[in-house]
Amino acid sequence: MRITVLTVPGCPNAAPALERVTAALAGRAAEIELVEVHDQDQACALGMTGSPTILLDGIDPFAAAEAVPSVSCRLYRGADGTVAGAPSEAALRQAIDSTGLAQPAAVGDCCESDALDVVGRGGRGRRAPDARGLRAVHQAVLRQFAATGAASALDELEPIAAEAGRTAGDVLEELAREDFLTLDGQGHIRAAYPFSATETRHHVRIDGGAEVWSMCAIDALGIPAMLNRDAEITSTDPVTGEPITVTTRDGKATWEPAGAVVFVGQRPGGGPAATACCDALNFFRSHTTAHAWISEHPEVPGRIVEQSQAEEIAARTFGPVLASGPS
């Protein structure tokens, strides 16, 4: 399905309309495009009867018999009689349901459809089990990244693995199989969520620590939550290339620009988060650029989340990872 949101430039109801369309889809695949209409001729050609007009495969499900093409503002009356500048999420969901658009297929455990577990391994979390040296080695790897910005060498991990009667290589291979980290062909650490040993789009400067790269937007937000330290996150919008920053001070995050959001998704086919999720978990400067990316990547199911929810996902996922004691 193609969903087209027609608006005049600067329409204050464009962003709410896009947000409600995304929510109403509830993960179902659709191409969403925002089209700005500049004059009456365009309005006639495209079928815009006021801004915003929402078309489902070219059809306006909210069309009124007396409506004519127009570049004016448009109002929508809800079932309760209230009037708003965009259809409600419920009205949009009903309109989309009436087209027969299929519900989304179930997704694998690295990026659950529940956004609160988007990188939480199907409820299993990112905290390694306290057995066979897994947690001790995993936490040592994460602390090394936080302190130096670099991955641990095998010989640095050998004494820790030896306490469990194992070699560091064996422990790392098990951690990789369970998707707590990834290894290269020589068995060296390539990434340990939330950290990357190589440059990515997401840079994090840790107060009192190192400058590091993170695997995705949620991972970047998870670093201050995991370390209980403030940090400055710098990323770029995949559509415009413009910067986005998130600065935490005393645990409170400030986003720039103020309208920035995060898209959380998963590429079909399953596999480790590094390949299935990480390039589909990005910061965007606005709902508009996020929807532009979604339109260009209809093969990636997911959803846009607001700042507070992105922070909550990150805290739930990475907050407990370095804690001591039993799971």
TORLUM-190248 format. One record per residue (C-alpha): x, y, z; residue number from 1; residue in three letters. Coordinates in pm, 1 decimal, m for minus. Layout:
SITE	u	v	w	seke	paro
SITE	X	Y	Z	NUM	ALA;
...
end
This chain:
SITE	u	v	w	seke	paro
SITE	0.0	0.0	0.0	1	MET;
SITE	108.4	356.3	m71.6	2	ARG;
SITE	m6.2	620.6	176.5	3	ILE;
SITE	29.2	978.3	56.4	4	THR;
SITE	m2.0	1276.1	287.8	5	VAL;
SITE	m69.9	1592.1	87.3	6	LEU;
SITE	2.4	1919.2	267.8	7	THR;
SITE	72.3	2282.4	201.4	8	VAL;
SITE	425.6	2395.7	296.9	9	PRO;
SITE	459.2	2452.5	670.5	10	GLY;
SITE	128.1	2287.1	758.9	11	CYS;
SITE	127.8	2239.1	1138.7	12	PRO;
SITE	m84.7	1926.4	1102.8	13	ASN;
SITE	153.3	1743.6	869.1	14	ALA;
SITE	365.4	1590.7	1146.3	15	ALA;
SITE	64.9	1476.2	1356.1	16	PRO;
SITE	m88.4	1320.0	1045.0	17	ALA;
SITE	230.2	1127.0	965.7	18	LEU;
SITE	266.6	1016.2	1326.7	19	GLU;
SITE	m92.8	889.8	1341.7	20	ARG;
SITE	m58.8	709.0	1008.9	21	VAL;
SITE	246.4	525.2	1141.3	22	THR;
SITE	70.4	435.3	1465.4	23	ALA;
SITE	m241.1	317.7	1279.3	24	ALA;
SITE	m33.8	88.1	1057.5	25	LEU;
SITE	86.2	m93.2	1372.8	26	ALA;
SITE	384.8	m241.3	1192.9	27	GLY;
SITE	209.1	m325.9	866.4	28	ARG;
SITE	415.0	m263.7	554.0	29	ALA;
SITE	329.8	47.4	355.7	30	ALA;
SITE	509.8	315.5	159.3	31	GLU;
SITE	446.8	654.7	318.8	32	ILE;
SITE	521.3	976.2	134.1	33	GLU;
SITE	475.2	1340.9	223.1	34	LEU;
SITE	395.4	1560.4	m77.4	35	VAL;
SITE	386.8	1939.6	m54.1	36	GLU;
SITE	125.1	2105.9	m271.5	37	VAL;
SITE	208.0	2463.1	m372.8	38	HIS;
SITE	m85.9	2580.6	m582.4	39	ASP;
SITE	m443.3	2516.1	m689.1	40	GLN;
SITE	m342.9	2332.8	m1006.7	41	ASP;
SITE	m142.5	2081.1	m801.6	42	GLN;
SITE	m430.1	2042.3	m558.8	43	ALA;
SITE	m663.6	1959.0	m847.7	44	CYS;
SITE	m417.5	1716.4	m1005.9	45	ALA;
SITE	m339.9	1531.8	m680.9	46	LEU;
SITE	m684.0	1539.4	m522.6	47	GLY;
SITE	m604.8	1752.8	m218.1	48	MET;
SITE	m919.5	1893.9	m60.1	49	THR;
SITE	m739.5	2084.2	211.8	50	GLY;
SITE	m420.2	2028.1	408.5	51	SER;
SITE	m356.3	1758.9	515.7	52	PRO;
SITE	m529.9	1515.0	280.2	53	THR;
SITE	m442.0	1147.2	329.7	54	ILE;
SITE	m469.9	908.7	34.1	55	LEU;
SITE	m464.9	529.0	64.6	56	LEU;
SITE	m350.7	400.3	m275.7	57	ASP;
SITE	m481.6	724.0	m423.7	58	GLY;
SITE	m820.2	715.0	m247.9	59	ILE;
SITE	m926.8	969.2	15.9	60	ASP;
SITE	m1118.0	761.8	275.7	61	PRO;
SITE	m1236.6	1078.6	448.8	62	PHE;
SITE	m1362.6	1257.1	135.3	63	ALA;
SITE	m1680.3	1463.0	172.3	64	ALA;
SITE	m1923.4	1478.3	m118.6	65	ALA;
SITE	m1916.9	1858.0	m128.9	66	GLU;
SITE	m1537.7	1892.8	m98.9	67	ALA;
SITE	m1344.2	2054.9	m382.3	68	VAL;
SITE	m968.8	2073.0	m446.0	69	PRO;
SITE	m812.4	2339.1	m227.8	70	SER;
SITE	m484.8	2458.5	m76.0	71	VAL;
SITE	m665.7	2568.3	239.2	72	SER;
SITE	m653.6	2405.7	583.1	73	CYS;
SITE	m865.9	2095.7	635.2	74	ARG;
SITE	m1057.6	1991.9	945.6	75	LEU;
SITE	m1169.1	1643.8	1047.7	76	TYR;
SITE	m1467.6	1568.4	1268.0	77	ARG;
SITE	m1427.0	1273.7	1502.3	78	GLY;
SITE	m1687.9	1017.4	1605.5	79	ALA;
SITE	m1743.0	1214.9	1926.2	80	ASP;
SITE	m1807.4	1535.5	1734.7	81	GLY;
SITE	m1473.2	1700.8	1810.4	82	THR;
SITE	m1286.9	1873.6	1529.4	83	VAL;
SITE	m912.4	1837.4	1467.1	84	ALA;
SITE	m657.1	1920.4	1202.1	85	GLY;
SITE	m583.2	1552.7	1124.0	86	ALA;
SITE	m777.9	1225.4	1145.3	87	PRO;
SITE	m750.2	1037.9	1473.7	88	SER;
SITE	m538.4	725.5	1499.8	89	GLU;
SITE	m856.4	520.0	1546.5	90	ALA;
SITE	m1014.9	664.5	1231.4	91	ALA;
SITE	m700.0	600.3	1031.4	92	LEU;
SITE	m674.6	244.8	1163.4	93	ARG;
SITE	m1035.0	178.7	1060.5	94	GLN;
SITE	m969.2	321.2	713.6	95	ALA;
SITE	m654.0	111.4	669.5	96	ILE;
SITE	m824.6	m201.7	803.4	97	ASP;
SITE	m1103.3	m156.2	547.4	98	SER;
SITE	m848.9	m191.3	265.1	99	THR;
SITE	m760.8	m543.4	379.5	100	GLY;
SITE	m394.8	m462.4	442.9	101	LEU;
SITE	m245.1	m769.8	609.9	102	ALA;
SITE	m118.3	m768.3	965.0	103	GLN;
SITE	262.8	m779.2	997.9	104	PRO;
SITE	436.5	m1114.1	1018.0	105	ALA;
SITE	598.4	m1209.8	1346.8	106	ALA;
SITE	957.2	m1094.2	1379.2	107	VAL;
SITE	1258.6	m1263.6	1532.0	108	GLY;
SITE	1381.5	m1217.8	1882.9	109	ASP;
SITE	1648.4	m954.2	1828.4	110	CYS;
SITE	1397.0	m681.5	1747.6	111	CYS;
SITE	1060.6	m769.2	1893.8	112	GLU;
SITE	747.9	m596.1	1763.9	113	SER;
SITE	708.8	m459.6	2115.8	114	ASP;
SITE	933.5	m154.5	2092.2	115	ALA;
SITE	1028.5	m186.6	2459.9	116	LEU;
SITE	1218.9	m502.9	2368.7	117	ASP;
SITE	1350.0	m386.0	2036.1	118	VAL;
SITE	1706.9	m493.1	2112.6	119	VAL;
SITE	1630.9	m702.2	2417.2	120	GLY;
SITE	1670.5	m1049.6	2265.8	121	ARG;
SITE	1307.1	m1150.5	2307.3	122	GLY;
SITE	1295.5	m1067.2	2675.2	123	GLY;
SITE	1630.2	m1231.4	2752.2	124	ARG;
SITE	1805.3	m897.5	2778.6	125	GLY;
SITE	2165.9	m800.3	2711.1	126	ARG;
SITE	2301.2	m916.4	3047.0	127	ARG;
SITE	2502.8	m1235.1	2998.1	128	ALA;
SITE	2430.0	m1538.7	3220.7	129	PRO;
SITE	2633.5	m1572.6	3539.1	130	ASP;
SITE	2770.0	m1911.9	3432.0	131	ALA;
SITE	3072.5	m2058.4	3252.9	132	ARG;
SITE	3257.0	m1726.5	3277.5	133	GLY;
SITE	3013.6	m1556.9	3039.4	134	LEU;
SITE	2911.7	m1260.7	3251.7	135	ARG;
SITE	3258.4	m1198.3	3394.0	136	ALA;
SITE	3420.1	m1190.0	3050.6	137	VAL;
SITE	3133.6	m995.2	2894.4	138	HIS;
SITE	3143.1	m727.2	3161.7	139	GLN;
SITE	3521.4	m702.3	3134.8	140	ALA;
SITE	3485.6	m642.9	2759.9	141	VAL;
SITE	3226.9	m369.1	2815.0	142	LEU;
SITE	3432.9	m194.0	3082.8	143	ARG;
SITE	3737.9	m197.9	2855.9	144	GLN;
SITE	3537.3	m31.5	2579.1	145	PHE;
SITE	3405.2	231.7	2821.8	146	ALA;
SITE	3752.4	308.7	2956.1	147	ALA;
SITE	3954.4	303.6	2634.2	148	THR;
SITE	3716.8	299.6	2337.0	149	GLY;
SITE	3881.3	m20.4	2214.8	150	ALA;
SITE	3804.3	m391.2	2232.4	151	ALA;
SITE	3979.9	m619.9	2479.6	152	SER;
SITE	4261.4	m840.5	2354.2	153	ALA;
SITE	4234.9	m1214.4	2411.7	154	LEU;
SITE	4531.8	m1223.5	2649.1	155	ASP;
SITE	4365.9	m958.8	2868.7	156	GLU;
SITE	4063.8	m1183.3	2910.5	157	LEU;
SITE	4246.5	m1512.8	2970.1	158	GLU;
SITE	4278.2	m1476.5	3352.5	159	PRO;
SITE	3906.6	m1401.9	3382.5	160	ILE;
SITE	3805.7	m1696.8	3164.4	161	ALA;
SITE	4051.6	m1922.1	3350.8	162	ALA;
SITE	3856.3	m1867.5	3673.5	163	GLU;
SITE	3573.9	m2061.2	3506.1	164	ALA;
SITE	3815.4	m2325.2	3373.5	165	GLY;
SITE	3787.0	m2201.4	3015.1	166	ARG;
SITE	3987.7	m2012.9	2755.8	167	THR;
SITE	3895.9	m1660.7	2654.6	168	ALA;
SITE	3842.1	m1776.3	2298.0	169	GLY;
SITE	3585.7	m2037.2	2405.2	170	ASP;
SITE	3394.0	m1786.7	2617.8	171	VAL;
SITE	3390.6	m1525.3	2342.6	172	LEU;
SITE	3263.4	m1778.3	2090.0	173	GLU;
SITE	2974.8	m1868.7	2320.8	174	GLU;
SITE	2896.8	m1501.2	2379.6	175	LEU;
SITE	2894.2	m1451.2	2002.2	176	ALA;
SITE	2660.6	m1748.7	1947.9	177	ARG;
SITE	2421.7	m1596.5	2201.2	178	GLU;
SITE	2452.0	m1253.4	2031.1	179	ASP;
SITE	2606.4	m1062.3	2320.3	180	PHE;
SITE	2891.7	m963.1	2090.7	181	LEU;
SITE	3028.8	m1026.9	1741.3	182	THR;
SITE	3370.0	m1157.7	1631.4	183	LEU;
SITE	3571.9	m1124.7	1314.6	184	ASP;
SITE	3722.7	m1417.4	1125.2	185	GLY;
SITE	4022.9	m1426.4	1357.6	186	GLN;
SITE	3814.0	m1440.5	1674.0	187	GLY;
SITE	3876.7	m1077.0	1767.3	188	HIS;
SITE	3595.1	m866.7	1909.3	189	ILE;
SITE	3425.9	m659.2	1641.5	190	ARG;
SITE	3141.6	m531.9	1859.1	191	ALA;
SITE	2994.5	m583.9	2205.3	192	ALA;
SITE	2654.0	m421.3	2224.5	193	TYR;
SITE	2629.3	m127.6	2277.6	194	PRO;
SITE	2990.7	m69.2	2160.2	195	PHE;
SITE	3150.0	m103.4	1817.7	196	SER;
SITE	3523.2	m152.3	1762.6	197	ALA;
SITE	3493.9	26.0	1425.8	198	THR;
SITE	3353.8	363.5	1327.4	199	GLU;
SITE	2976.7	393.7	1293.1	200	THR;
SITE	2724.0	674.2	1248.8	201	ARG;
SITE	2689.7	706.6	1628.6	202	HIS;
SITE	2968.0	863.9	1836.7	203	HIS;
SITE	2953.0	883.7	2215.6	204	VAL;
SITE	3177.8	1090.0	2441.3	205	ARG;
SITE	3155.9	946.4	2794.3	206	ILE;
SITE	3213.5	1182.4	3087.1	207	ASP;
SITE	3518.6	1055.8	3272.0	208	GLY;
SITE	3571.3	786.0	3009.9	209	GLY;
SITE	3652.7	731.5	2647.4	210	ALA;
SITE	3512.0	838.8	2315.0	211	GLU;
SITE	3340.9	536.3	2162.9	212	VAL;
SITE	3129.0	424.5	1869.1	213	TRP;
SITE	2795.1	256.0	1924.4	214	SER;
SITE	2614.1	4.7	1707.3	215	MET;
SITE	2284.9	195.9	1673.5	216	CYS;
SITE	2077.4	480.7	1816.0	217	ALA;
SITE	1932.3	271.7	2098.8	218	ILE;
SITE	2279.1	141.4	2186.1	219	ASP;
SITE	2409.8	498.3	2199.9	220	ALA;
SITE	2131.7	599.3	2438.6	221	LEU;
SITE	2202.1	286.3	2641.6	222	GLY;
SITE	2564.4	377.3	2716.8	223	ILE;
SITE	2494.0	648.5	2978.0	224	PRO;
SITE	2220.8	427.9	3127.2	225	ALA;
SITE	2455.8	129.7	3151.6	226	MET;
SITE	2750.0	324.5	3295.8	227	LEU;
SITE	2544.3	563.6	3508.6	228	ASN;
SITE	2748.0	849.6	3361.2	229	ARG;
SITE	2661.5	1149.4	3152.7	230	ASP;
SITE	2755.4	1147.6	2786.9	231	ALA;
SITE	2729.8	1340.3	2462.1	232	GLU;
SITE	2591.5	1144.5	2167.4	233	ILE;
SITE	2650.0	1271.3	1814.8	234	THR;
SITE	2484.8	1109.4	1514.8	235	SER;
SITE	2359.9	1206.1	1168.9	236	THR;
SITE	2023.1	1184.0	999.0	237	ASP;
SITE	2047.1	907.3	732.9	238	PRO;
SITE	1834.1	1114.3	494.7	239	VAL;
SITE	1986.3	1461.1	520.8	240	THR;
SITE	2326.9	1390.1	674.6	241	GLY;
SITE	2262.1	1669.5	925.5	242	GLU;
SITE	2377.9	1629.1	1286.1	243	PRO;
SITE	2172.5	1516.3	1582.7	244	ILE;
SITE	2301.6	1541.3	1938.5	245	THR;
SITE	2175.2	1402.8	2267.1	246	VAL;
SITE	2345.7	1536.8	2577.8	247	THR;
SITE	2280.0	1389.1	2920.7	248	THR;
SITE	2341.8	1589.2	3236.3	249	ARG;
SITE	2256.2	1442.8	3575.3	250	ASP;
SITE	2069.0	1169.5	3392.6	251	GLY;
SITE	1844.1	1409.4	3196.7	252	LYS;
SITE	1873.7	1408.4	2818.4	253	ALA;
SITE	1855.4	1715.1	2593.9	254	THR;
SITE	1796.1	1648.3	2223.2	255	TRP;
SITE	1899.2	1875.7	1938.8	256	GLU;
SITE	1698.1	1935.7	1732.0	257	PRO;
SITE	1408.3	1925.2	1974.2	258	ALA;
SITE	1191.1	1734.6	1726.4	259	GLY;
SITE	1435.8	1446.4	1673.5	260	ALA;
SITE	1298.2	1091.7	1685.3	261	VAL;
SITE	1425.9	733.7	1654.3	262	VAL;
SITE	1315.8	466.8	1408.2	263	PHE;
SITE	1332.6	111.8	1541.7	264	VAL;
SITE	1306.7	m175.3	1295.9	265	GLY;
SITE	1438.8	m509.2	1184.3	266	GLN;
SITE	1539.0	m642.7	847.0	267	ARG;
SITE	1351.8	m965.3	763.7	268	PRO;
SITE	1530.3	m1296.3	790.0	269	GLY;
SITE	1646.4	m1290.7	1149.4	270	GLY;
SITE	2007.9	m1330.2	1257.3	271	GLY;
SITE	2221.3	m1135.2	1503.6	272	PRO;
SITE	2124.4	m779.5	1589.3	273	ALA;
SITE	2438.7	m648.4	1419.2	274	ALA;
SITE	2302.7	m749.0	1077.9	275	THR;
SITE	1926.1	m761.0	1132.0	276	ALA;
SITE	1867.5	m452.0	1343.4	277	CYS;
SITE	2155.4	m213.9	1390.9	278	CYS;
SITE	2137.8	m29.9	1059.7	279	ASP;
SITE	1759.8	3.1	1107.4	280	ALA;
SITE	1783.5	176.5	1446.0	281	LEU;
SITE	1867.1	537.6	1369.9	282	ASN;
SITE	1817.3	892.1	1490.6	283	PHE;
SITE	1623.7	1127.6	1262.0	284	PHE;
SITE	1594.1	1503.4	1291.6	285	ARG;
SITE	1215.1	1494.7	1249.9	286	SER;
SITE	915.5	1278.3	1172.6	287	HIS;
SITE	939.2	1406.3	815.1	288	THR;
SITE	1287.9	1269.1	749.0	289	THR;
SITE	1204.1	946.1	931.3	290	ALA;
SITE	903.3	896.0	704.7	291	HIS;
SITE	1119.0	973.9	401.0	292	ALA;
SITE	1357.6	693.1	505.0	293	TRP;
SITE	1064.6	456.1	566.5	294	ILE;
SITE	931.6	530.4	217.2	295	SER;
SITE	1271.7	447.8	68.7	296	GLU;
SITE	1300.6	122.9	269.3	297	HIS;
SITE	958.5	m46.7	262.1	298	PRO;
SITE	1132.3	m380.0	319.8	299	GLU;
SITE	1221.5	m279.5	678.6	300	VAL;
SITE	925.3	m310.8	917.1	301	PRO;
SITE	937.9	m96.8	1228.6	302	GLY;
SITE	806.3	216.5	1389.8	303	ARG;
SITE	900.8	568.4	1491.6	304	ILE;
SITE	938.7	623.7	1865.6	305	VAL;
SITE	952.4	952.7	2050.2	306	GLU;
SITE	1248.7	1060.9	2260.6	307	GLN;
SITE	1115.8	946.7	2598.2	308	SER;
SITE	1032.1	600.9	2468.9	309	GLN;
SITE	1370.2	565.2	2297.8	310	ALA;
SITE	1538.0	652.6	2627.2	311	GLU;
SITE	1319.3	399.9	2807.7	312	GLU;
SITE	1403.3	123.8	2559.4	313	ILE;
SITE	1774.3	196.7	2603.3	314	ALA;
SITE	1756.4	203.6	2982.3	315	ALA;
SITE	1562.6	m123.1	2998.7	316	ARG;
SITE	1798.0	m291.7	2757.3	317	THR;
SITE	2134.7	m179.3	2889.9	318	PHE;
SITE	2075.6	m45.3	3240.1	319	GLY;
SITE	2119.2	m386.7	3414.3	320	PRO;
SITE	2407.8	m515.4	3200.3	321	VAL;
SITE	2694.7	m427.3	3436.6	322	LEU;
SITE	2507.6	m501.1	3758.1	323	ALA;
SITE	2659.2	m757.4	3993.5	324	SER;
SITE	2473.9	m1041.5	4159.1	325	GLY;
SITE	2231.9	m1301.1	4020.4	326	PRO;
SITE	2002.1	m1233.6	3724.3	327	SER;
end
